[in-house]
Amino acid sequence: MSIYRRKGSPNWWISISVAGRKTRRTTGTSDRGEAQEFERRERDRLYRVHKLGDTGFVRWSEAAARWLAEVPPKSKAKELAILNWFKEHLEHEPLRAIDKDVIQTLRELSLAEGRSRQTVDRHMANLRAVLRRSATEWGYLDAAPHVPMYNVRAVDFKWLNHAQFDALLAELPPHLKLAARFAVLTGLRMRSMLALTWDRVDLAHSRFWIPGAQMKGKAAHGMPISRKVAKLLRECKTANPKGDHVFQYEGSPYDDCNTAAFKKAVERSGVGPLRWHDLRHTFASWAVQSGVTLQELMQLGGWKSYSMVLKYAHLAPDHLAKAAELVARSGHSKKGRSTWNT
């Protein structure tokens, strides 16, 4: 039967097969007459799309599903979350009905729901990608409509100077104080740091390592242990002599540092606004100001590419002084005379 009841659902469902493609979906109504009318309209639409090639009847939901099927597995969850938002507003809309007015309404609606302009841009980038693919590869559209962006300039990262960090430490509870000190000494991301176990710490040879499964980039990460880090690790062991994890609270491992206790400490210390991740920025900022090169920073902090650490370059212009001198010399001839007018 093309119309049927589904267990647990108050509404009628349809099952239609056209050109070897089967479609199952709810009619959205418990009235049999309305459901039958819906089934007739949907059968006609699918016939036009799949038998006659009338792309004007292709809906957003079909294009979105096709897009999602082509998304790499590691990105699928993120894409699905965005597509689910669009589903609430566009599920049954024909692609050709998504014009500049509809797009502007979606942007305004997303903002009204409390999203930042940066987040709205990420949603709109997804919409733009589906519409462009529909036009350039799938033939559903003659041309993709323009999707405007706010293009908000990224906010500079936050980092603490030494006085600010000391003020924060003074307000943190003991277990978070240990974790915060470790964060600014190693630059590890919070989840990777909290997953560190003693069997991956080698104090005798001054090194520790994190398996790829516990790193954001999925690549194993090893790091030398400095004297300060070694001292800190011994403090962690004294505070929690039992258990496999380096960082524990009341004898048990924990998986989050952005807790109410951390937020209250930030407020009391007056260094906010601050996220735990900003301690990683603090590590990087202190490192380059101490003379660590960007290449060395990339390896120490487990960044996957050089471009990811370039945002810290402005904090250590001194290490570029020698390069600047070489550039300046290139403007002189062998006789020492300037090759340009000054």
Order of alpha helices (4+ residues) and beta strands (2+ residues): beta-beta-beta-alpha-alpha-alpha-alpha-alpha-alpha-alpha-alpha-beta-beta-beta-alpha-beta-beta-alpha-alpha-alpha-alpha
